[in-house]
Amino acid sequence: METQVIKPIAVGDLQITRFTIEHFPGDALGIPTATPRMNWTYSRAVPDGSQILLKISRRVPGSPAKEECTYLPPEDNVLVPWQFTPLASREEVFATVQLVSAAHKPLSDPSATLHFEAGLMQEYEHVADFVGPSWAEPETDHRHLPLIRTEIAIKAKPKRARLYLSALGLVEAEINGVKIGNDALIPGWTNYEQRVQCWTYDVTGELNEGANAMGFWLGDGWYRGRLGFDGGYVNYYGDRLGVFAQLEVEYEDGGIEHVYSNAWDRQWKASLGPIVCSDLCEGERYDARLEQPGWSEPGFDDSSWKPVAEIFYDPAKIENPDTSPVRAQEINEPVSITRTGDTPDGRGIWLVDFGQNCTQRIHLHVKGLEAGQSVELHHVEVLEPNGEIATRTLRRGQQHDIYTSNGTDAWWEPRFAMHGFRYAQIEGVAGELTAADIECHVYHSVMDRAGELETSNPLLNRLHANALWSMRSNFVSVPQDCPQRDERMGWTGDICLFAPTAAYLYDVYGFLKSWLKDVRADQVKWGTVPFYVPFIPLGGWAHPQAISTWGDSAVEVPWVLYMESGDPQILADSYDLSRDWIDEVAGYLSPDGVWDRRPDYVLGQLGDWLDPTAPPDDPTQAMTEKELVATAFFARSCAQAEQIARILGNNEDAVRFGDLRRHVTSGFLARFTNLDGTMTSDTQCAYALAIAFGLLDGEPVRRVKAGNRLAKLVRESGGKVSTGFAGTPFVLPALTMTGHNEEAYGLLLSEECPSWLYQVKMGATTTWERWDSMRPDGSLNPGGMTSFNHYALGSVAEWMHAHIGGLEAIEAGWKRFRVAPVIGGGLDHASTSHVTPYGKASVAWKTSAEGVELDVTVPIGATAVVELPDHEPTELAGGTHHLVVAL
């Protein structure tokens, strides 16, 4: 059979198509490095002999701009080292890149101008203090939240002004009555014992000559709010709220004026505000009768306000963010609005279906209420079979907002609560409730979309969309497990399993890099990688122990980010974290290399968590031996750590990790496998891990037999999934790796519970925590831990990208990638794309009378390797290619 390859097609003129620094999605204020690396991509192949002209205009406040330029070779266009003297704090840069000939004649237009600016780089530059209310707050929960204000005089319209903003708690800033920025939940959740992020805002346009005012809303948030399950933990980081606000104003004459939040100049004051209380999980209560109109504007009478008090926080722990903030991304419109009853005074009770379960907040038009009347909003993921809202699964986090009217119509949205829901019950509405009265804002951390997938099967498209929505819903400052109940923790096991999928769907480098800092800090504090990060001692999970899969995130997550970005800096930054995890677990192994030491923890190893055969009240009772799962994951971590050490030049560690990998693999084979290819745990999970982690690669006969046994187990199950968290990401890859694509498609396309498409057929719009979070009769799983928005089982999307769409990285940074769609499952077409460091790679295929037609886009600077059954591999250079393959 012949493969026809048509030469690349030039698409459009030669241009610079994307220009960024480091891993920021675009323009960036307050970057944390003085020597940012630069990246750009090309629209088509670059002519021989061409060069890149890099031009910058740089300026430190109070000084004139300085123009600089240099010429660079065009083939190095990813993470190009900074070419000039390091940036000073506050220094801003406007940069362009342009392709030119050897004679410096333009070959392309200049790129779009990229604007970036260094943050406050030195500890001593954080001059402001954290300030908050000075009154006593004896309560531990549901405390009345404060407002902070000050007035300032500006001698002239500013040339440039920056607000450096942070908080112990959560903060929203206003200047002259206008909200600053579009961010939410600032400064975000970090391990506040070690670091807090400081965000930079351009406020040049908000300041006026003469009198100005700054106002700040403060909320409990993660800093002092009640966090987590089993009753939660309140005031974990502290019990006093404070804002850090440093305003720096530059005038046209070069003069600079500073305004610092402080408790000593008597210009900063505090008062109780209209937010009576707010909890991220429980909801927010707002009393409009307590509003103070004009409080963040100049001339307001604050004579009744009290002086602020300073809350000490080490300025050395204030840092510029590597990541991007949480922000409203889009609007969900109601798909149905139904009146279901009346309050005792005759106002309406309405059920609103927004059609999509996700992290969102309702922006509600409150109208027609008398002063003192309230509207209550209850948010839930699903309905009970009788049509009532299902609140049991929320536990303490009841997601209950209350707005009390002052008698004036208003639009209102909670500030410091966040909800995961599809349905809302709104009680106390005066008159009719229509779609014009509701906007539902969808929130998640700002990340660039990187991956797409579309197939000829609508159910698979919905499954993929569900994985996407669950990721977005839970990537809110940290990679939390669920967005609705009283948990919302950064579980390390969930992201260990989902990281490859996440990195394909979105650019998560900065987001997860930031989180890994806290993983390391908690590892140092607690002596191991905790179950979740940032770690809070909660109930039976209060004393961290080394747990397989969860702890292996210390190696897997940095490795995934490296493979996605090609940036070894993430491996260097995380090396202590990864090495210490390997060394810790090495001390727990039996002499034969098996990790069978039971952790000093009530549940022991978690194993194949939420195996569908486990009872609802005990998700640890999986069919697969926990020791098998633990040893398999540790063997993979050793293999990854060996590669990491070699990349970084730590050769002694590489040799040690390699020896450990061989020892653990040998122990795994001796303890858990039989000569006939069967395993001591005769389960889908056991065979999947052994095959996918390469533990049988040195035993080719046993590997074939193990693949055959896995395929038989899938057939015997009737195509039902029999894996929990640990096994699910690897069962389809293991089937494909051993030539059982028919069984892989059969498992993927099954609609019987437990299966991925069962959830879709039951109306899911996100991935569920349990395979049967909702039973076939519409009733909810009776377990006390049931979420309808958990991304872990959505890890199947990784196989869908690589084997339905057909895109998979071979080398770090997608310098070389594989194009290998698996034609099957009744599909007649599919497409996928992924934004690599070199640009967008894509594959679109369809079946035809001639076989299979493929359209492949290879970014300039990368190479694709087309691998199809019964054909020799074909390499494709940068460009657009059309292939016709006879099958």
N, C-alpha and C positions, 0 to 999 in steps of 0.2 A: 504494500500500500504506500502511496506517495503523499508527501506533504508539500503543498504549494505555498511558497512564501513570497509575498509581494513586497517590494522594497518600501521603506518608510515614505510616508506622505508628509511633506512640509505643511504645517498648519499655521497660517498667518505670518505676519512679519516678525522679525527677530526683535524680541523685547525682554526686558527684565520683568518677570511676572509677579514676583513676591520678594520683599525685602524686609528682613526682621533682624533683631538682635537676640542673642541667647535663645531662650525658649518662650519669649513673650509673644503674644498673638499680634501685636502691632505697636503703635505708639505706646511708650511706657514712661511714666513719671515715678521717680523714687526708686530706681533700680539699685540692687545691692552690690554692684561691682563697679570698679573704676576702669576696668579693661574689658568691656563687653565684646564678645565675639559676634560676628556678623554672618548672615545667611542670605542668599538670593537664589532665584531659579530662573531658567531660560524658557522661552516659548518654543525654541527649536535649536538645532545643532549650531554650535558656535564656529565661525570660520577659523581656519588655521591662521596663526599669527596675530590673532586679536588679543586685546587686553581689556582689563576692567579699570575704569577710571573711578576711583572712590573720592568723593568730595565731601567735606564736612564744614559746617560753620558752627563754631563752639563759643560759648560765652559763659563766664562766671558773673553772677549778679554784681553790679557796680563797675563792671569793666566792659570795654568795647568787644564786639565780636571778632573772632579770628578765623580766617579762612585757611584750610589746609587740604592737600590732596595727595594722592599717591596712585601708582599704577600696580596692578596685581595680575597674576596669571588667571585666566578665566576658568580653568578646570578645577581650581580649589574654590568652591563656592558654598561650602557648608562649614559652619563654626570656624570662620576665618579669624585668626587672632587680631586683636586690636592693633592698629598700625601707628598709633600716635602716642604722645605722652598720656599717662593715666588721667582720668577725669578727677576734678576736685569735687568735693561735696557741692551740691546744688547746680553744678555745671550742666547746661543744656546744650544739646547737639541737634542740628538739622543736617541730615545726610542723604546723599543720593549715590547710586552706582549707575554706570553707563558702559556699554560695550563700545570700544573704539578700535581702530586698526593700529598696526605697528607704527603708522605715521600719525597716530592720534586723531584720525578722522572719525566722526561718529558712525557707528554701525547700528545703533539703536537709539531710541529716545532715552533720556535719563529716567530712572525709576521714579515712582512716586516718592516724595520726600518723607523720610522717616524721622520722627521727632522722639527723642528720649532724653532723660535727665537723671543725673545721679541723685540719690537721696542723701540724707544726713549720714555720712560714713563714719564719723568719729563719736565716741561716747560723750565727749564733752560738748558736742553740738546739740545734744538734747537738753536744752536749758529749761524748758517748761517743767512744771510739776503736775502730777496727777491731783486733781482737786474734785471734791464732791460735797455732799451735804454735811453740815456740821452738827445736825441734831442727832439724838440717840435713836436707834432703830432696834428695839428689843425683840421684834419678831424675827423668826428664822425664815418664814415663807410669806408670800403674798404681800410683800412690802410695797407701800405707796412709793411710786417712782418720782425722782426729782427732775427739775429743769435747772440748768446752769446758764448764766448770762453775764455779759460784760459789754461795755460801750467803749469805743475807741474813736479818736479823731485822726483823720487822714488829711495831710496838708495839701495834697493835690491828687488828681486822678492817677492811679498807679500805672507804671510801665509794665510791671510784673508783680504778681503776688501769689504766694504759696501758703497753703494751710497744711501743716503736718499734724495728723490726727490719729490718736489712739485712745484706748480706754481700758480700765479694769471694769469689765461688764461689756455692754454694747452701747454704741453711740450713733446718733444722727446729728449732723450739724446744720445750722441755718445761719445765713448772713443777711441782714436786712429783710428778714421774713421769707427768704428763698432757701429751699433745701439745697445743700451742697452735694453734688454727685448723684448717681443713681444706684449706689451700692446699698446692700442690706447686711445686717448682722456684722457690722464692722466693730472690732478689728478681726473677727474670726476666732475660731477655736484653735489654740495652741496650748502646749504645756506651759501655763503662765508662770510656773515656778522657774522655768528656764528662759522663756522668751515671750514677748508680745510684739505683734506687728504694728508698724506705724505707716499709715497710708498718706500719700501726697496728693493734694488737690490744687488745681489751678483755679484761683478765685479772683483773678484779675478783673473779670467783668462784673463781679458782685459788689465790689467796693466803690464807694463814691468819695469825692472830695468832701471833707467836712465830717459830720457825725455819722458813725456806723455802729452797728451792734452785731454781736455774735451770740447765738443761743445753741444749747446742746441738750438733746433728749438723752437720758441714760436709762439703760435696762439691765436686768439681772444677767440674762444670757447664760453662757456656760461658766462664767467666772464665779458667780455666787448663787445661781439658780439651783433648783433641785434636779440633779442629774441621775438618770438611770432607773433601773428596775429594783424589785425587792424593797420598795420604800424609798429608794434613791438616796443620794448623798447631797446635802445642802451646804453651801459656803465652803466648798472644798478648797478653793484657792484663796478665798478671803471673804469678808462680810461687808466691805465698804466699797461703794461704787466711786469711780473717779474718771475724769476726762483729762487727756493730755492734748493740749492745743497750742501749737506754735505757729503764729502768723508772721510771715516775713514779707515786707512790702518794699519794692524797689521803685524809685521815682525816676523821671526822665533825666534829672540832673545827676543821676548816679548815686544819690543818697539812699540809704536802706534803713528801714524802721522795723523793730521787732516787737511783737506782743506775745507774752508768755502767760499761760494759765498759772496762777499762783494764789496763795492764801495770804500774802503779806502786803499787797498794795491796796487792798480794800476795794478793788474795782470788780472783783468776781463775786457773784452772789448766787444763792440757791433758793429754790422754792419748790413746794409740792406741785406736781403737774396734774393733768387730767388722766394719765394712765394710773389707775388705782392699783393695779398689779399686772404682771405679765410673766408668763412661764413659757418656755419654748414648746413644751409638750402639752401643758394643761390649757393654755390659751391666755387671752388678754382681756382685761376689763377697763373700759374707757368711759369716763363720766364727763360729757361735754360741758356740764354746768361748772366744771372746775377750770375750764379754759381761761386763759388770760390773753385776750387779743392784743397783738402788738408786742408780745414779750421778747421777741427776737429782733425788734426794730428799735432805732434810736428814739430817745425821748420818752420811753416807757417809764412809768412811775414804779420803781422797784424798792421804794422806801420800806415796804413791809417784808422784803426778802432778807434772808439771813446771809452772813458771810460764809464763804466756803471754808472747808478744812482740807489740808493736804493729806494725801494718802501716799506714804513713801513706797516707791518702787525703784529698784536699782536701774539707773539709766543704761548700764552696760547690757541689759537684757532687752532693750528696745531695738528692733531690727527692721530693715526694709524687706518687704515681702519678695519671695521668689515666685509666688503664685498670683492669681488674679482674684478679685473679690466675688462674693455672691451678688447676683444681680437679677432683676426681672428680665426674662428672656422673650416671652411671648404672652399672648392672651388666649385663654380657653373660654369659648362662648358656651352658654347653657344649651343643651340639646333638648331638655324638657324642664318645664316649671309647672308643678302640680300643687294645688291647694289641698292639703290633707286634713285640715281641721282648723279650730279657732281657739284662741286663748280665752280665759274666763271673761275678759272684757270685750270679746268680739273681734279682736284683731286676728289676722291670718297666720296660720302655720303652713309653711310651704316646703316642699321637697324639690330640690334643684339637682338635676343630673348634668354634670359638666362633660360627660362622655369619656373622660380620660382620668385615670388615677395617676396622681403625681404630686410633687411638692409645689404647693401653690397657696395663695391667699386671696380671699374675696375682697374686692373693692366695691363697697355697697353704697347705693344711694339711699340714705335714710331720710324719709320724708313723712310729713303729716303727723308727727308725734308731738305730744305735749311734753313740757319740761318734766323730767322725772320718769317718763316712760322709757322702756328698754327694748331693744331688739337682741335676741340671742341666736347665735350661730353654732350649730353642732356639725362637725365634719367627720365623715366616715368613708371607708374604702368601699364597703359593700352593704347590701341590704339583707336583712333576715328573710327567710322564705315568705313571711307574711307581709313583706313590704316595709317593715319598720327599719330604722337605722340600726346598724350593728355596732354597738359600742363596747361589747365585752372584750374584744380582742385588743382594745386600746389600753386596757388596764388603767393605771393612774393618769396616763396622758390622754385625757378626754377631749382635747382639742375644742374647747368651749369658749367662745368669745362673747362678750356682752358689751353693747354700746348703749349708754344712757344719754338720752337727748336733753338738750337745753331748750327745746322748743323751736329750734331753727333747723331747716333742712340742711343736710350736709352729705358729702361723700366721705367714707371712712374705710380704712384698712388697718389692721393691727401692725405695729412697728416691730415688736420684739418677740413675737411668737411666729412659728412656722408650722404649717400643717400638711399632712399627707392624706389626700382624699380624692374621691370622685363625686360623692354625694354630699350635699349640705342641707340640713334642716334649719330653716330660718323662721324663728318664732317672734310674733309681735309686730308684724308688718301692718301698717295702716294702709288700707286700700289694696289695690292690685300690685303684684310683683311681676315685672316684665323683664325681658332680656336687656332693655335699655337701662335698667336699674342695677345691673351687675356686670362687673368686669372681674375676671379671675386671672391673676398674674402668676405665671409659672416661674419658679426660682431655681437656680442652681449656680454653682461656681462658674465663672466665665472660662470657657475652654473653646478652642477652635474645633469645629466638626471635621473629622478626618476620614471616616469610613462610611460607605453606603453599600447596600445590597438590595437587589430586586430579583424576584424569580417569577416563573409562570404559575406558581401555586400561591393563591391569596392567603392560605393559612400559614405558610412559611413566612410570607411577608409580614403578617401580623405577629408571628412569633419573634421575628427579628426586631420589629418595632417595640414589642414588649420589653425585650432585653435593653434596647436603647433607652426607653422611658424609665426603666428601673435604675439604670446607671445614672441618668440625669437627676432623678429624684433623690438619689443618695449621695451624690457628689456635691455636698453642701458644706464647704469649708474643710471637712474631713470626709474620707470614704466610709460613711456610716452604713449600717446594715439595713435600716428601715426608717422611713420618714414620718411614722405616725404614732406608734405606741411609746410608752415610757422607757425607751431604750436608746436608740439612735447613737450607738457607739461605733467607734472605728475598729470593728472586729478585724483582726489581722488575718484570720483564716479566709474570710470572704474575699478580701482583696488579693490574697495569695492565689486563689483559684480563678479570679476574674480579671486579673491584671492584663493578660494578653488580649482579651476581648476589649477591655476598656481602652487600651492603647491603640487598637485599630479604629475604634469608633470616634475617639476624640484625642486631641493632643493633651495628654495628662502629665507631661513631664514636670512642669512647674508645680502642679497640684500635688503630685505624689512625692516629689522631691521635698517639698515643705513638710509633708506628713512624716517622711522618713526621719527628719530631724527629731521629731518627738518620739518616734520608735526608739531611736538610739538613746535619747535622754531617759526614757522609761526603762530601757534595758539596763543602763548604768545604775539607776536608782533601785530597781527591784531585783537585779541579778539575773534576769532572763527577759525574753521578749514576752510581754504580757498578752493576755487574751484579746485585749482591745487597747487602742491608743488614740488619744490621750487616756491614760489609765486612771480610773476612779475605783477605790475599793467598794465593792457592792456584794452583799449577801454571801453566797457560797463561792463567789469569784473574787473574794477580797484579797487572796494571797496568791499572786501569780506563780505558776509552775511552767516548766518547759513542756509544751504541748505540740505534738507533731502537726504539720500543715499550718497551724496558726503561727508558730514560731518560724517556720520555713519562709514566711514572707520576708524575713530579714535578708534572704538571698534572692528569692524569686523576683520580688518587686524591683530591686535595682537592676537585676539581669534583664528583665523585660524592658525597662526604660532604656537600657543600653542598646539592646537589639533594635528597638524602635528608632532611637535617635542617632545611634552611632557615636554618642558622646561618652567617652570613658570617664569624664569628670564625675558622673553619678556613681560609678563604681569606686572611685577614689574617695568621694565624700562618704560613702556607706561602707567602706571597707572594714572599719572597726566593728560596726554592727554585724556584718556578715561573718567575719572571722570569729568573733566572740560567740556567736550562735553555734558555729561548727565546733569550736573547742568545748563549749559547754556540753553539748549533746554527746560528743565523743567520750566524755567522762561517764555517761549513763549506759554505755553499751555493755552487753555481756561479752565474755571473751571471744565468742564466735562472730561478733560484729552486729548482733541483733539488738535493736532498741526495745527491750522488754521490761525495763525498769518502770514500775508504776509510779506516776507522779504522786506526790503527797497532796492529793486533791480529791475531793469526794467523787468526782466522775471518772477519775483516771484519764487515760487518753480518750479523746473524743472520737477517734476513728472515722468511719464513714458516716459522719453526722447526718441525721435525718434520712437514713436508709428507709425506703418506703415500707419495709416490713416491721420497723420499730413501732412500739405502741405510742399513741399520741402523747402520753405523759412521760416518756423516757426516750428521747431521741438518740441516746448513746447505744441502744441495744441493736447494733447492726449485725448483719450476717458475717461480715468479713472481720477476721481477727484484727484487733487494734494494733498488735505488735507488727503484723504484716504491713499495715498502712503506715505506721510510724517509720519502720525501717526503709520502706520504699521511698517515702518522701525524703528521708535523710540521705539516702544514696543519691537522689537527684540533686539535693543541695550541695553535697560534696563535689559532684561533677561540675556544677555551676561555679562553685567556689574555686575549684582548680583552674577553670578557664579565666575567672576574674583575676586570680593571682598572677597568671601568666601575662594577661593583658597589661597589668600594672607593673610588671617586672619584679614581682615578689616571688622569685623562683623557689626559695626554700619552702615557703608556704604552699606553692603549687605542687611540689613534690610530696609534701606531707598530706595535702588534701587528696592527691591522686592515690596515694597508698591507702588512705582511709576509705576512699570510694571503692577500691578493689576489695578491701577487707569487708566492708558492709555488704557489697553485692554478693560476695562469696557466702557470707552468713545468710543473706536472704535466700539464695538458691538452695543452700543446704537445709534450712529450717522450713521453708514454705513451698518448695516445689518438689515434684516427683519426676522420676526419669521418663515416665510416660507422657509428660507434658501437663499433667493435672497439678492442682495446687491444693494445699491443705485447707484453704478456704475456697470452695468450689463456687465462686461468685463472679458476677460481671466485674465488680470493683477490683478483685484480686488480679484477674487476668489483664484488665485494662491498665492497671498501674505497672505490672511487670513488663508489659509490652511497650507502653508509651514512654516509660522512663529508661528504656534500653537495658533493663536488667537481664534480659534473655539474649542480648545481641551476641554474646560469646557462645551461646548454645543454640545454633540455628535450627536443629531438629526439634528441640523442645519449644522454640519460639513458634515454629509452624504448628506444632500440636496445641500449644496454648491458644493460638489464634483460632484454630479449628474448634477448640472447646468453648471459647468465648462466643463464637458464632452460633454454636449449637445451643448454648444457654439462652442466647437472644431468641432463637427460633422457638425453644421450649417455653419461653415466657410469653409467647404469643405477641412478641414485639413490644412488651412492656418494659419500661425502665426499671432496673433493680438496684440502682446506685443512689447514694446520698451525695452530700457536698463533695467529699474527697474523690469519689470515682466518676462523677458525672462529666467533668471536663475531658476525660480521657477515654471514655468507652467508645465513642465514634472514631476518634483518631486511631485507637488500637485496632479496631475492625478494618479501617482503611489501610493501615500499615501492614496488615497480614492478608490483604487481598479480599476482604469480605465486604465489599461496598454494597452489595445487595442487602445484607443484614443491617449495615449502617443506615441505609435509607429506610429500611423497614422500621427500625427503632425510632428514627427521627419522625417518620410520618404516621406512627401509631396514634390513634385517637382515644385509646382506652386508658383509664387511670391505672397506674401512674404513667404519664407521658407528657411530653412538652405540648403536643397539640390538644391533649385533653383540656389543659388550662385555656387554650385559645377557644376551643369549642364551648367552654363554659362561660365565655364572654370576657376573659381576662384582657386587660389593657396594659398590664405590667407582668413581670415574672413573680411567681409566688414563692414564699419561703418553703412551704411543703408541697409535695406533689398533689396532695389532696387537701389543700387549705379550704377548699369548698368541695363538699361531697356531691355526688351525682344528683341527689334530690334537692340541691340548693342550700342545704344546711352547712354550717361552718364546722370545721374540724374542732373537736372538743378540747384539744390541748390548750394549755395556758399560754402557748407561744405560737401564735398564728398570724403571719403577716401576708398581705397580698401585694407587697412591693419590696422584694428582696432580689438583688441582682445575681446571687451566686449561681443558681441553676440556669441563668441566661448565658453561662459560659459556653453553651452549645454554639453560640454565634461564632466562636473562633473557628470551629470546624466548618460552619457554613461559609465563612469568608474564604477559607483556604481550599475547600473541596467542592462547594456548589459554585461559588463565584470563581474561585481558582487563583487567588492571590495569596502568596506566603513569602515572607522574607527568608533569604538564605544567609545573607551576611548582615552584620550590624549596620543599621542606618539605611537598609534597603538598597545598598550599593549593588547587590545582586538579589533578585527575587525570582520565585518560581511561579509559572503560570501552568496550572495543572487541574483544570476543572474535571470533576468526576461526573460523567454524564449518566444519569439514572434517576430513579424515583419518579418516573413519569414526567419529568420536566422537559420542556422543549426549548426553553431559553432561560438565561440568567445573566446578571451583570453585577459587578462589584467595582468599587474604586477605593483608593486609599491615598491620602496626601502624605507622601514621603518627604524626607528632608530635601530631595532633589525635585520635588513637584508631584503632580498627581499621576499615579499609576492606575490603570483600569483594564478590565477585561469584560467583554460582552460576547456571549456565545449563543448560538441557536442551531438547532438541528435542521438539516435540509436534505434534499434528495442526494446531494453529493457527499453527505456526512455531517460534519460540524464546521460551521463558519465562526471564526473568532476575529474580533477586533481588539487589538492590544495596543495600549498607549504606554510607552516607556519614557519616563522622565529623562531629560538630557543629563548625562553623567552617570546614569544607572544602566544595568544590563538585566534583561529578562531571560530566563531559561524556560522554554516551553517543553513540558514533559507530558506526553499523551501515550496511552497504551499502544504497544506495537509500533512505536515510532522512536527514532533516535532523538535525543534532546536537541533543540534548536535554540541558538542564542540570538537575541534581538537587541540591537542598539537603540539609543534614544530616538524616539519618533513614534509615528502611528503606523501600525501594521495590520494588514488583513490576511488571514490565513484560512485556507480551505483544507480540511483534514478528512480523509476517507477513513471510516471506521468499519 
